[in-house]
Amino acid sequence: IIIDDLMYMAMDQNEANLFFHLVNHLYERSAVILTSNKGPEEWGELLGDQGITTAILDRLLHRSEVLHLDGDSHRIKHRKTLFQAKSVQN
């Protein structure tokens, strides 16, 4: 399962509960790849409940590999030519 851009926006209580149920269902049954622009220490605020955040992170981080990429956006980094191109009108 690939979940891209998690925590881009805050979740309400219902969404956080549904996300917990998804993670709990997938726990030790399926591989999960997750991308986020927020570190785990910021998730509690975005989920609005420290208890559910801890439960989610407990399951996600158990037996996982965490990669932290610093610097410019990976998506933009490989598209610099798009932003440097001259306008068709020039």
Phi and psi restraints in degrees (range 20) as a CNS / XPLOR table:
assign (resid 1 and name C) (resid 2 and name N)
       (resid 2 and name CA) (resid 2 and name C) 1.0 -114.3 20.0 2
assign (resid 2 and name N) (resid 2 and name CA)
       (resid 2 and name C) (resid 3 and name N) 1.0 125.4 20.0 2
assign (resid 2 and name C) (resid 3 and name N)
       (resid 3 and name CA) (resid 3 and name C) 1.0 -119.2 20.0 2
assign (resid 3 and name N) (resid 3 and name CA)
       (resid 3 and name C) (resid 4 and name N) 1.0 111.2 20.0 2
assign (resid 3 and name C) (resid 4 and name N)
       (resid 4 and name CA) (resid 4 and name C) 1.0 -101.6 20.0 2
assign (resid 4 and name N) (resid 4 and name CA)
       (resid 4 and name C) (resid 5 and name N) 1.0 139.4 20.0 2
assign (resid 4 and name C) (resid 5 and name N)
       (resid 5 and name CA) (resid 5 and name C) 1.0 62.6 20.0 2
assign (resid 5 and name N) (resid 5 and name CA)
       (resid 5 and name C) (resid 6 and name N) 1.0 38.2 20.0 2
assign (resid 5 and name C) (resid 6 and name N)
       (resid 6 and name CA) (resid 6 and name C) 1.0 -66.3 20.0 2
assign (resid 6 and name N) (resid 6 and name CA)
       (resid 6 and name C) (resid 7 and name N) 1.0 142.7 20.0 2
assign (resid 6 and name C) (resid 7 and name N)
       (resid 7 and name CA) (resid 7 and name C) 1.0 72.8 20.0 2
assign (resid 7 and name N) (resid 7 and name CA)
       (resid 7 and name C) (resid 8 and name N) 1.0 15.6 20.0 2
assign (resid 7 and name C) (resid 8 and name N)
       (resid 8 and name CA) (resid 8 and name C) 1.0 -62.5 20.0 2
assign (resid 8 and name N) (resid 8 and name CA)
       (resid 8 and name C) (resid 9 and name N) 1.0 -36.3 20.0 2
assign (resid 8 and name C) (resid 9 and name N)
       (resid 9 and name CA) (resid 9 and name C) 1.0 -131.3 20.0 2
assign (resid 9 and name N) (resid 9 and name CA)
       (resid 9 and name C) (resid 10 and name N) 1.0 152.4 20.0 2
assign (resid 9 and name C) (resid 10 and name N)
       (resid 10 and name CA) (resid 10 and name C) 1.0 -64.8 20.0 2
assign (resid 10 and name N) (resid 10 and name CA)
       (resid 10 and name C) (resid 11 and name N) 1.0 152.4 20.0 2
assign (resid 10 and name C) (resid 11 and name N)
       (resid 11 and name CA) (resid 11 and name C) 1.0 -106.3 20.0 2
assign (resid 11 and name N) (resid 11 and name CA)
       (resid 11 and name C) (resid 12 and name N) 1.0 146.4 20.0 2
assign (resid 11 and name C) (resid 12 and name N)
       (resid 12 and name CA) (resid 12 and name C) 1.0 -82.3 20.0 2
assign (resid 12 and name N) (resid 12 and name CA)
       (resid 12 and name C) (resid 13 and name N) 1.0 175.0 20.0 2
assign (resid 12 and name C) (resid 13 and name N)
       (resid 13 and name CA) (resid 13 and name C) 1.0 -58.3 20.0 2
assign (resid 13 and name N) (resid 13 and name CA)
       (resid 13 and name C) (resid 14 and name N) 1.0 -42.0 20.0 2
assign (resid 13 and name C) (resid 14 and name N)
       (resid 14 and name CA) (resid 14 and name C) 1.0 -64.8 20.0 2
assign (resid 14 and name N) (resid 14 and name CA)
       (resid 14 and name C) (resid 15 and name N) 1.0 -43.6 20.0 2
assign (resid 14 and name C) (resid 15 and name N)
       (resid 15 and name CA) (resid 15 and name C) 1.0 -64.2 20.0 2
assign (resid 15 and name N) (resid 15 and name CA)
       (resid 15 and name C) (resid 16 and name N) 1.0 -40.9 20.0 2
assign (resid 15 and name C) (resid 16 and name N)
       (resid 16 and name CA) (resid 16 and name C) 1.0 -62.9 20.0 2
assign (resid 16 and name N) (resid 16 and name CA)
       (resid 16 and name C) (resid 17 and name N) 1.0 -41.2 20.0 2
assign (resid 16 and name C) (resid 17 and name N)
       (resid 17 and name CA) (resid 17 and name C) 1.0 -63.7 20.0 2
assign (resid 17 and name N) (resid 17 and name CA)
       (resid 17 and name C) (resid 18 and name N) 1.0 -43.4 20.0 2
assign (resid 17 and name C) (resid 18 and name N)
       (resid 18 and name CA) (resid 18 and name C) 1.0 -64.1 20.0 2
assign (resid 18 and name N) (resid 18 and name CA)
       (resid 18 and name C) (resid 19 and name N) 1.0 -40.2 20.0 2
assign (resid 18 and name C) (resid 19 and name N)
       (resid 19 and name CA) (resid 19 and name C) 1.0 -64.3 20.0 2
assign (resid 19 and name N) (resid 19 and name CA)
       (resid 19 and name C) (resid 20 and name N) 1.0 -41.5 20.0 2
assign (resid 19 and name C) (resid 20 and name N)
       (resid 20 and name CA) (resid 20 and name C) 1.0 -58.4 20.0 2
assign (resid 20 and name N) (resid 20 and name CA)
       (resid 20 and name C) (resid 21 and name N) 1.0 -45.5 20.0 2
assign (resid 20 and name C) (resid 21 and name N)
       (resid 21 and name CA) (resid 21 and name C) 1.0 -62.6 20.0 2
assign (resid 21 and name N) (resid 21 and name CA)
       (resid 21 and name C) (resid 22 and name N) 1.0 -37.5 20.0 2
assign (resid 21 and name C) (resid 22 and name N)
       (resid 22 and name CA) (resid 22 and name C) 1.0 -63.8 20.0 2
assign (resid 22 and name N) (resid 22 and name CA)
       (resid 22 and name C) (resid 23 and name N) 1.0 -50.6 20.0 2
assign (resid 22 and name C) (resid 23 and name N)
       (resid 23 and name CA) (resid 23 and name C) 1.0 -62.0 20.0 2
assign (resid 23 and name N) (resid 23 and name CA)
       (resid 23 and name C) (resid 24 and name N) 1.0 -43.2 20.0 2
assign (resid 23 and name C) (resid 24 and name N)
       (resid 24 and name CA) (resid 24 and name C) 1.0 -62.3 20.0 2
assign (resid 24 and name N) (resid 24 and name CA)
       (resid 24 and name C) (resid 25 and name N) 1.0 -40.2 20.0 2
assign (resid 24 and name C) (resid 25 and name N)
       (resid 25 and name CA) (resid 25 and name C) 1.0 -65.9 20.0 2
assign (resid 25 and name N) (resid 25 and name CA)
       (resid 25 and name C) (resid 26 and name N) 1.0 -39.0 20.0 2
assign (resid 25 and name C) (resid 26 and name N)
       (resid 26 and name CA) (resid 26 and name C) 1.0 -78.5 20.0 2
assign (resid 26 and name N) (resid 26 and name CA)
       (resid 26 and name C) (resid 27 and name N) 1.0 -20.4 20.0 2
assign (resid 26 and name C) (resid 27 and name N)
       (resid 27 and name CA) (resid 27 and name C) 1.0 -54.4 20.0 2
assign (resid 27 and name N) (resid 27 and name CA)
       (resid 27 and name C) (resid 28 and name N) 1.0 121.6 20.0 2
assign (resid 27 and name C) (resid 28 and name N)
       (resid 28 and name CA) (resid 28 and name C) 1.0 60.7 20.0 2
assign (resid 28 and name N) (resid 28 and name CA)
       (resid 28 and name C) (resid 29 and name N) 1.0 16.7 20.0 2
assign (resid 28 and name C) (resid 29 and name N)
       (resid 29 and name CA) (resid 29 and name C) 1.0 -115.5 20.0 2
assign (resid 29 and name N) (resid 29 and name CA)
       (resid 29 and name C) (resid 30 and name N) 1.0 -26.0 20.0 2
assign (resid 29 and name C) (resid 30 and name N)
       (resid 30 and name CA) (resid 30 and name C) 1.0 -148.3 20.0 2
assign (resid 30 and name N) (resid 30 and name CA)
       (resid 30 and name C) (resid 31 and name N) 1.0 152.1 20.0 2
assign (resid 30 and name C) (resid 31 and name N)
       (resid 31 and name CA) (resid 31 and name C) 1.0 -77.0 20.0 2
assign (resid 31 and name N) (resid 31 and name CA)
       (resid 31 and name C) (resid 32 and name N) 1.0 141.9 20.0 2
assign (resid 31 and name C) (resid 32 and name N)
       (resid 32 and name CA) (resid 32 and name C) 1.0 -128.3 20.0 2
assign (resid 32 and name N) (resid 32 and name CA)
       (resid 32 and name C) (resid 33 and name N) 1.0 127.5 20.0 2
assign (resid 32 and name C) (resid 33 and name N)
       (resid 33 and name CA) (resid 33 and name C) 1.0 -111.4 20.0 2
assign (resid 33 and name N) (resid 33 and name CA)
       (resid 33 and name C) (resid 34 and name N) 1.0 127.1 20.0 2
assign (resid 33 and name C) (resid 34 and name N)
       (resid 34 and name CA) (resid 34 and name C) 1.0 -131.9 20.0 2
assign (resid 34 and name N) (resid 34 and name CA)
       (resid 34 and name C) (resid 35 and name N) 1.0 133.4 20.0 2
assign (resid 34 and name C) (resid 35 and name N)
       (resid 35 and name CA) (resid 35 and name C) 1.0 -117.3 20.0 2
assign (resid 35 and name N) (resid 35 and name CA)
       (resid 35 and name C) (resid 36 and name N) 1.0 145.8 20.0 2
assign (resid 35 and name C) (resid 36 and name N)
       (resid 36 and name CA) (resid 36 and name C) 1.0 -154.8 20.0 2
assign (resid 36 and name N) (resid 36 and name CA)
       (resid 36 and name C) (resid 37 and name N) 1.0 147.5 20.0 2
assign (resid 36 and name C) (resid 37 and name N)
       (resid 37 and name CA) (resid 37 and name C) 1.0 -92.7 20.0 2
assign (resid 37 and name N) (resid 37 and name CA)
       (resid 37 and name C) (resid 38 and name N) 1.0 6.1 20.0 2
assign (resid 37 and name C) (resid 38 and name N)
       (resid 38 and name CA) (resid 38 and name C) 1.0 -121.3 20.0 2
assign (resid 38 and name N) (resid 38 and name CA)
       (resid 38 and name C) (resid 39 and name N) 1.0 142.8 20.0 2
assign (resid 38 and name C) (resid 39 and name N)
       (resid 39 and name CA) (resid 39 and name C) 1.0 -78.4 20.0 2
assign (resid 39 and name N) (resid 39 and name CA)
       (resid 39 and name C) (resid 40 and name N) 1.0 158.4 20.0 2
assign (resid 39 and name C) (resid 40 and name N)
       (resid 40 and name CA) (resid 40 and name C) 1.0 -55.1 20.0 2
assign (resid 40 and name N) (resid 40 and name CA)
       (resid 40 and name C) (resid 41 and name N) 1.0 -29.6 20.0 2
assign (resid 40 and name C) (resid 41 and name N)
       (resid 41 and name CA) (resid 41 and name C) 1.0 -66.9 20.0 2
assign (resid 41 and name N) (resid 41 and name CA)
       (resid 41 and name C) (resid 42 and name N) 1.0 -16.6 20.0 2
assign (resid 41 and name C) (resid 42 and name N)
       (resid 42 and name CA) (resid 42 and name C) 1.0 -96.1 20.0 2
assign (resid 42 and name N) (resid 42 and name CA)
       (resid 42 and name C) (resid 43 and name N) 1.0 -9.8 20.0 2
assign (resid 42 and name C) (resid 43 and name N)
       (resid 43 and name CA) (resid 43 and name C) 1.0 -66.2 20.0 2
assign (resid 43 and name N) (resid 43 and name CA)
       (resid 43 and name C) (resid 44 and name N) 1.0 -34.9 20.0 2
assign (resid 43 and name C) (resid 44 and name N)
       (resid 44 and name CA) (resid 44 and name C) 1.0 -55.8 20.0 2
assign (resid 44 and name N) (resid 44 and name CA)
       (resid 44 and name C) (resid 45 and name N) 1.0 -43.9 20.0 2
assign (resid 44 and name C) (resid 45 and name N)
       (resid 45 and name CA) (resid 45 and name C) 1.0 -66.1 20.0 2
assign (resid 45 and name N) (resid 45 and name CA)
       (resid 45 and name C) (resid 46 and name N) 1.0 -40.0 20.0 2
assign (resid 45 and name C) (resid 46 and name N)
       (resid 46 and name CA) (resid 46 and name C) 1.0 -75.3 20.0 2
assign (resid 46 and name N) (resid 46 and name CA)
       (resid 46 and name C) (resid 47 and name N) 1.0 -27.9 20.0 2
assign (resid 46 and name C) (resid 47 and name N)
       (resid 47 and name CA) (resid 47 and name C) 1.0 -89.1 20.0 2
assign (resid 47 and name N) (resid 47 and name CA)
       (resid 47 and name C) (resid 48 and name N) 1.0 -18.8 20.0 2
assign (resid 47 and name C) (resid 48 and name N)
       (resid 48 and name CA) (resid 48 and name C) 1.0 76.6 20.0 2
assign (resid 48 and name N) (resid 48 and name CA)
       (resid 48 and name C) (resid 49 and name N) 1.0 8.2 20.0 2
assign (resid 48 and name C) (resid 49 and name N)
       (resid 49 and name CA) (resid 49 and name C) 1.0 -154.0 20.0 2
assign (resid 49 and name N) (resid 49 and name CA)
       (resid 49 and name C) (resid 50 and name N) 1.0 110.8 20.0 2
assign (resid 49 and name C) (resid 50 and name N)
       (resid 50 and name CA) (resid 50 and name C) 1.0 -65.5 20.0 2
assign (resid 50 and name N) (resid 50 and name CA)
       (resid 50 and name C) (resid 51 and name N) 1.0 -33.3 20.0 2
assign (resid 50 and name C) (resid 51 and name N)
       (resid 51 and name CA) (resid 51 and name C) 1.0 -63.5 20.0 2
assign (resid 51 and name N) (resid 51 and name CA)
       (resid 51 and name C) (resid 52 and name N) 1.0 -48.6 20.0 2
assign (resid 51 and name C) (resid 52 and name N)
       (resid 52 and name CA) (resid 52 and name C) 1.0 -69.6 20.0 2
assign (resid 52 and name N) (resid 52 and name CA)
       (resid 52 and name C) (resid 53 and name N) 1.0 -33.1 20.0 2
assign (resid 52 and name C) (resid 53 and name N)
       (resid 53 and name CA) (resid 53 and name C) 1.0 -62.2 20.0 2
assign (resid 53 and name N) (resid 53 and name CA)
       (resid 53 and name C) (resid 54 and name N) 1.0 -45.5 20.0 2
assign (resid 53 and name C) (resid 54 and name N)
       (resid 54 and name CA) (resid 54 and name C) 1.0 -61.4 20.0 2
assign (resid 54 and name N) (resid 54 and name CA)
       (resid 54 and name C) (resid 55 and name N) 1.0 -42.8 20.0 2
assign (resid 54 and name C) (resid 55 and name N)
       (resid 55 and name CA) (resid 55 and name C) 1.0 -64.3 20.0 2
assign (resid 55 and name N) (resid 55 and name CA)
       (resid 55 and name C) (resid 56 and name N) 1.0 -41.3 20.0 2
assign (resid 55 and name C) (resid 56 and name N)
       (resid 56 and name CA) (resid 56 and name C) 1.0 -65.2 20.0 2
assign (resid 56 and name N) (resid 56 and name CA)
       (resid 56 and name C) (resid 57 and name N) 1.0 -49.9 20.0 2
assign (resid 56 and name C) (resid 57 and name N)
       (resid 57 and name CA) (resid 57 and name C) 1.0 -64.1 20.0 2
assign (resid 57 and name N) (resid 57 and name CA)
       (resid 57 and name C) (resid 58 and name N) 1.0 -36.1 20.0 2
assign (resid 57 and name C) (resid 58 and name N)
       (resid 58 and name CA) (resid 58 and name C) 1.0 -56.5 20.0 2
assign (resid 58 and name N) (resid 58 and name CA)
       (resid 58 and name C) (resid 59 and name N) 1.0 -45.0 20.0 2
assign (resid 58 and name C) (resid 59 and name N)
       (resid 59 and name CA) (resid 59 and name C) 1.0 -74.7 20.0 2
assign (resid 59 and name N) (resid 59 and name CA)
       (resid 59 and name C) (resid 60 and name N) 1.0 -40.1 20.0 2
assign (resid 59 and name C) (resid 60 and name N)
       (resid 60 and name CA) (resid 60 and name C) 1.0 -69.6 20.0 2
assign (resid 60 and name N) (resid 60 and name CA)
       (resid 60 and name C) (resid 61 and name N) 1.0 -37.3 20.0 2
assign (resid 60 and name C) (resid 61 and name N)
       (resid 61 and name CA) (resid 61 and name C) 1.0 -88.5 20.0 2
assign (resid 61 and name N) (resid 61 and name CA)
       (resid 61 and name C) (resid 62 and name N) 1.0 -12.9 20.0 2
assign (resid 61 and name C) (resid 62 and name N)
       (resid 62 and name CA) (resid 62 and name C) 1.0 -66.9 20.0 2
assign (resid 62 and name N) (resid 62 and name CA)
       (resid 62 and name C) (resid 63 and name N) 1.0 123.8 20.0 2
assign (resid 62 and name C) (resid 63 and name N)
       (resid 63 and name CA) (resid 63 and name C) 1.0 55.0 20.0 2
assign (resid 63 and name N) (resid 63 and name CA)
       (resid 63 and name C) (resid 64 and name N) 1.0 44.8 20.0 2
assign (resid 63 and name C) (resid 64 and name N)
       (resid 64 and name CA) (resid 64 and name C) 1.0 -121.1 20.0 2
assign (resid 64 and name N) (resid 64 and name CA)
       (resid 64 and name C) (resid 65 and name N) 1.0 167.8 20.0 2
assign (resid 64 and name C) (resid 65 and name N)
       (resid 65 and name CA) (resid 65 and name C) 1.0 -117.6 20.0 2
assign (resid 65 and name N) (resid 65 and name CA)
       (resid 65 and name C) (resid 66 and name N) 1.0 123.1 20.0 2
assign (resid 65 and name C) (resid 66 and name N)
       (resid 66 and name CA) (resid 66 and name C) 1.0 -105.5 20.0 2
assign (resid 66 and name N) (resid 66 and name CA)
       (resid 66 and name C) (resid 67 and name N) 1.0 125.9 20.0 2
assign (resid 66 and name C) (resid 67 and name N)
       (resid 67 and name CA) (resid 67 and name C) 1.0 -112.4 20.0 2
assign (resid 67 and name N) (resid 67 and name CA)
       (resid 67 and name C) (resid 68 and name N) 1.0 127.0 20.0 2
assign (resid 67 and name C) (resid 68 and name N)
       (resid 68 and name CA) (resid 68 and name C) 1.0 -112.1 20.0 2
assign (resid 68 and name N) (resid 68 and name CA)
       (resid 68 and name C) (resid 69 and name N) 1.0 119.1 20.0 2
assign (resid 68 and name C) (resid 69 and name N)
       (resid 69 and name CA) (resid 69 and name C) 1.0 -104.5 20.0 2
assign (resid 69 and name N) (resid 69 and name CA)
       (resid 69 and name C) (resid 70 and name N) 1.0 118.3 20.0 2
assign (resid 69 and name C) (resid 70 and name N)
       (resid 70 and name CA) (resid 70 and name C) 1.0 -93.9 20.0 2
assign (resid 70 and name N) (resid 70 and name CA)
       (resid 70 and name C) (resid 71 and name N) 1.0 161.8 20.0 2
assign (resid 70 and name C) (resid 71 and name N)
       (resid 71 and name CA) (resid 71 and name C) 1.0 100.3 20.0 2
assign (resid 71 and name N) (resid 71 and name CA)
       (resid 71 and name C) (resid 72 and name N) 1.0 -160.0 20.0 2
assign (resid 71 and name C) (resid 72 and name N)
       (resid 72 and name CA) (resid 72 and name C) 1.0 -64.0 20.0 2
assign (resid 72 and name N) (resid 72 and name CA)
       (resid 72 and name C) (resid 73 and name N) 1.0 157.8 20.0 2
assign (resid 72 and name C) (resid 73 and name N)
       (resid 73 and name CA) (resid 73 and name C) 1.0 -56.6 20.0 2
assign (resid 73 and name N) (resid 73 and name CA)
       (resid 73 and name C) (resid 74 and name N) 1.0 130.5 20.0 2
assign (resid 73 and name C) (resid 74 and name N)
       (resid 74 and name CA) (resid 74 and name C) 1.0 -60.9 20.0 2
assign (resid 74 and name N) (resid 74 and name CA)
       (resid 74 and name C) (resid 75 and name N) 1.0 -37.7 20.0 2
assign (resid 74 and name C) (resid 75 and name N)
       (resid 75 and name CA) (resid 75 and name C) 1.0 -66.7 20.0 2
assign (resid 75 and name N) (resid 75 and name CA)
       (resid 75 and name C) (resid 76 and name N) 1.0 -44.1 20.0 2
assign (resid 75 and name C) (resid 76 and name N)
       (resid 76 and name CA) (resid 76 and name C) 1.0 -73.6 20.0 2
assign (resid 76 and name N) (resid 76 and name CA)
       (resid 76 and name C) (resid 77 and name N) 1.0 -37.3 20.0 2
assign (resid 76 and name C) (resid 77 and name N)
       (resid 77 and name CA) (resid 77 and name C) 1.0 -52.9 20.0 2
assign (resid 77 and name N) (resid 77 and name CA)
       (resid 77 and name C) (resid 78 and name N) 1.0 -39.6 20.0 2
assign (resid 77 and name C) (resid 78 and name N)
       (resid 78 and name CA) (resid 78 and name C) 1.0 -92.7 20.0 2
assign (resid 78 and name N) (resid 78 and name CA)
       (resid 78 and name C) (resid 79 and name N) 1.0 8.7 20.0 2
assign (resid 78 and name C) (resid 79 and name N)
       (resid 79 and name CA) (resid 79 and name C) 1.0 -124.3 20.0 2
assign (resid 79 and name N) (resid 79 and name CA)
       (resid 79 and name C) (resid 80 and name N) 1.0 21.0 20.0 2
assign (resid 79 and name C) (resid 80 and name N)
       (resid 80 and name CA) (resid 80 and name C) 1.0 -57.7 20.0 2
assign (resid 80 and name N) (resid 80 and name CA)
       (resid 80 and name C) (resid 81 and name N) 1.0 -35.9 20.0 2
assign (resid 80 and name C) (resid 81 and name N)
       (resid 81 and name CA) (resid 81 and name C) 1.0 -62.8 20.0 2
assign (resid 81 and name N) (resid 81 and name CA)
       (resid 81 and name C) (resid 82 and name N) 1.0 -29.3 20.0 2
assign (resid 81 and name C) (resid 82 and name N)
       (resid 82 and name CA) (resid 82 and name C) 1.0 -63.4 20.0 2
assign (resid 82 and name N) (resid 82 and name CA)
       (resid 82 and name C) (resid 83 and name N) 1.0 -39.3 20.0 2
assign (resid 82 and name C) (resid 83 and name N)
       (resid 83 and name CA) (resid 83 and name C) 1.0 -85.6 20.0 2
assign (resid 83 and name N) (resid 83 and name CA)
       (resid 83 and name C) (resid 84 and name N) 1.0 -17.4 20.0 2
assign (resid 83 and name C) (resid 84 and name N)
       (resid 84 and name CA) (resid 84 and name C) 1.0 -94.7 20.0 2
assign (resid 84 and name N) (resid 84 and name CA)
       (resid 84 and name C) (resid 85 and name N) 1.0 -9.2 20.0 2
assign (resid 84 and name C) (resid 85 and name N)
       (resid 85 and name CA) (resid 85 and name C) 1.0 -67.1 20.0 2
assign (resid 85 and name N) (resid 85 and name CA)
       (resid 85 and name C) (resid 86 and name N) 1.0 144.6 20.0 2
assign (resid 85 and name C) (resid 86 and name N)
       (resid 86 and name CA) (resid 86 and name C) 1.0 -75.7 20.0 2
assign (resid 86 and name N) (resid 86 and name CA)
       (resid 86 and name C) (resid 87 and name N) 1.0 151.1 20.0 2
assign (resid 86 and name C) (resid 87 and name N)
       (resid 87 and name CA) (resid 87 and name C) 1.0 -63.3 20.0 2
assign (resid 87 and name N) (resid 87 and name CA)
       (resid 87 and name C) (resid 88 and name N) 1.0 148.1 20.0 2
assign (resid 87 and name C) (resid 88 and name N)
       (resid 88 and name CA) (resid 88 and name C) 1.0 -62.6 20.0 2
assign (resid 88 and name N) (resid 88 and name CA)
       (resid 88 and name C) (resid 89 and name N) 1.0 -27.0 20.0 2
assign (resid 88 and name C) (resid 89 and name N)
       (resid 89 and name CA) (resid 89 and name C) 1.0 -76.8 20.0 2
assign (resid 89 and name N) (resid 89 and name CA)
       (resid 89 and name C) (resid 90 and name N) 1.0 -15.1 20.0 2
